Amino acid sequence: MLTIFFILDPIFGEKRQQPFFRAIAETRMSDSPAIAELKGRLVVSVQADLDSPLRSTPIIAALARCALMGGAAGLRIQGVSDVAAVRGITRKPIIGLTKIYRPGESVYITPSATDARELVGAGADIVAIDATSRKRPESFTEIAAAVHAVGACVLADVATFAEAQTALEEGADIVATTLAGYMDGASPEGPDFALMRKMAGAGLRFAAEGRIRSSDEAAQAIVLGASFVIVGTAITRPDVVTSWFASAVARAGTARINPNSDSRLC
């Protein structure tokens, strides 16, 4: 029998019926050892762009080892070869994805069922898929079904609350705030805590990801209701983290109250 859920809408202050995606998501979550293992924990995203000095599979595997040594409960890994290499060093849950950039297409995170199946074959327990409303080469439903058919789970990367609802209806086991704030070409500052609150208030299962730069922000996401937290740049991109410090120091130097003071170290 299908159970219908009601919650108090945090915006309008009235009861609103929650569709069947909540019941479906709860059932899938309870049946997923990988997602259950991540509950209340940290997942580290270990990826490197093509122009990064870290862009080699052995380095990705070494960074993954470091994350595991520090207490990561799971890893988010890009690319079939990197997923296979990291699977060779750990039994912890792996969220796998591909990034396929094609002219004229804006969806690049695991855009096809073939990509998804290859990730699972390489060792991914969970496959991350772009679930935004943008035009895509294959439907989210088709890709999610392909993932489930080979025994893995689906994490839907979304930008909005509506996209999260739709993704859960169309086969996602859990959603993530990965793309929140980026759809209009902006570069927002800080995590989208407002979206997290709305998801939690509606009973949606979600992982917090995107612009989480400190341990305090990661902890806040859990407090707000995230099933788990995914952090990448602040842990595994030293060039970007260095730029944060360099910029802050430069700004402080420019704003120094007494520019004539002796700044030599002795």
Summary of the structure (lengths in Angstrom):
residues: 266
radius of gyration: 19.9
end to end distance: 75.3
largest distance: 76.5
contacts: 848
relative contact order: 0.13
helix: 40%
strand: 17%
